[in-house]
Amino acid sequence: MSLEVHVWGSAFDLPSIDPECLATVCLLNSFMRSEVQWKLIPNFDLSFSPNRTFPVLVDGDQKIAGYDRVLRHLRNRDMLLEPAGPAPELDPSVVSAFLRSQGQQLLDLSLYVSSENYYESTRSAYTKLLPLHINYFLPLSLRASAKARTQHLGLSSLDLDAEEPSDSRKPATNTAIPPPTQTAAQAGKVQKSITSFLRKSPHVDHIRLDSLATSFFDVLEELLAKDYFGMTNEGTRPVDCLLFGYLALMLYPDVPHKWLGDAIRRRYPRIKEHVEHLRRYFLSDLPTPPWSPAPSRGLTAPLYDLGHIVKSSIQISKPSSQAWVGMALLVGCLAFRSGAGRSPAVNYIFPAR
């Protein structure tokens, strides 16, 4: 019996750049029955997934997408060995919903919305995962989604690419007093100095960021104090996989502004200790990534996704950026024409513990 597990590829010395994919790898590597073998396959082709998300578990002719559905499928097939014991007082689905609602927005702000973190770390990580014809569009589309998910938080100072307010929203000026003349060179210097200042001061919204992080980590620390999460190997449960998926991507990425990881290291040592325990338990016997590339299905399969990604990229681009998008589209088309990004179908087969 062999399964395929398709996930976003590895980054930041972790098996996946995505929290739900990372949780799925931990689940299969730690709880799968010994007679079940599984193949870990990095993938980026969203058309491969029935709901256009990863992880995707392939079991025979079935494709199951999403951590919760994968967990439910494996339980129904009796493929997991879960620890015996009394059911936890708090429903795991409640904890999972909390991790996704609060943890995801913190990851969005840290890895995607923050311009410096995105350009210097996150985008570089995707460059190593994606072929040329997708690399120009997919990270931009993922960042746009992260911005949309966190727009209500009002932390736009993190995003130095945000558009300036339109003329209708700018404060009115006194037309009786003519503005001082300013050369184009002077205007450019002022704009450059403002951008430089913001890049050197990414914590303009530090108070709100700190409040978001504190409200998230305080709840987790309280749950740890009540022994909700497994503090020993014998007590570890599937909900710990999801916990690790989110916290590992907060703690371990080497980003320019580590406000999220520093919050864990400096103020929540118990959470840090637990994440390190889970990393040893879940990943200590996992081969060093990357493993096997996804098998190529030719150049026609990703075209549908490319159209959607280009469309979203153009919609979120400022007018000044649309020329860049056009150039990227041309390069992407050339990459398709040349066949860039084809991968051999080689997989690593994992015997379960």
RAKAMO-V15336 format. One record per residue. SS is DSSP state (H for helix, E for strand, - for the rest). PHI is phi as a letter, one per 40 degrees, with the letter a starting at -180 (NA if undefined). Layout:
ss={SS:SS}
phi={PHI:PHI}
This chain:
ss={-:E:E:E:E:E:E:-:-:-:E:-:-:E:-:-:-:-:H:H:H:H:H:H:H:H:H:H:H:H:H:E:-:-:-:-:E:E:E:E:E:E:-:-:-:H:H:H:-:-:-:-:-:-:-:E:E:E:E:-:-:E:E:E:E:-:H:H:H:H:H:H:H:H:H:H:-:-:-:E:-:-:-:-:-:-:-:-:-:-:-:H:H:H:H:H:H:H:H:H:H:H:H:H:H:H:H:H:H:H:H:H:H:-:H:H:H:H:H:H:H:H:H:H:H:H:H:H:H:-:-:H:H:H:H:-:-:H:H:H:H:H:H:H:H:H:H:H:H:H:H:H:H:-:-:H:H:H:-:-:-:-:-:-:-:-:H:H:H:-:-:-:-:-:-:-:-:-:-:-:-:-:-:H:H:H:H:H:H:H:H:H:H:H:H:H:H:H:H:H:-:-:-:-:-:H:H:H:H:H:H:H:H:H:H:H:H:H:H:H:H:H:H:H:H:-:-:-:-:-:-:-:-:-:-:-:-:H:H:H:H:H:H:H:H:H:H:H:H:H:H:-:-:-:-:-:-:-:H:H:H:H:H:H:H:H:H:-:H:H:H:H:H:H:H:H:H:H:H:H:H:H:H:-:-:-:-:-:-:-:-:E:E:-:-:-:-:-:-:-:-:-:H:H:H:H:H:H:H:H:H:H:H:H:H:H:-:-:H:H:H:H:H:H:H:H:H:H:H:H:H:H:H:H:H:H:H:H:-:-:-:-:-:-:-:-:-:E:E:E:E:-:-}
phi={NA:b:b:b:b:c:b:c:c:c:a:f:g:b:c:a:c:b:c:c:c:c:c:c:c:c:c:c:c:b:b:c:c:c:c:c:b:a:b:c:b:c:a:b:c:c:c:c:c:c:b:g:b:b:c:b:c:b:b:g:c:b:b:b:b:h:d:c:c:c:c:c:c:c:c:c:c:f:b:b:b:b:c:c:i:c:c:c:c:c:d:d:c:c:c:c:c:c:c:c:c:c:c:c:c:c:c:d:c:c:c:b:c:c:d:c:c:c:c:c:b:c:c:c:c:c:d:c:c:b:c:d:c:b:c:c:b:c:d:c:c:c:c:c:c:c:c:c:c:b:d:c:c:g:b:c:c:c:b:c:c:c:c:c:d:c:d:c:b:c:c:c:b:c:c:c:b:c:c:c:c:a:c:c:c:c:c:c:c:c:c:c:c:c:c:c:c:c:c:c:b:c:b:d:b:d:c:c:c:c:c:c:c:c:c:c:c:c:c:c:c:c:c:c:c:c:f:c:c:c:c:b:d:c:c:c:b:d:c:c:c:c:d:c:d:c:c:c:c:c:c:c:d:c:b:d:b:c:c:c:c:c:c:c:c:c:b:b:c:c:c:d:c:c:c:c:c:c:c:c:c:c:b:c:b:c:d:c:c:c:c:b:c:c:c:c:b:g:c:c:c:c:c:c:c:d:c:c:c:c:c:c:c:c:c:c:c:c:d:c:c:c:c:c:c:c:c:c:c:c:c:c:c:c:c:c:c:c:g:c:g:c:b:c:c:b:b:c:c:b:c:c:c}
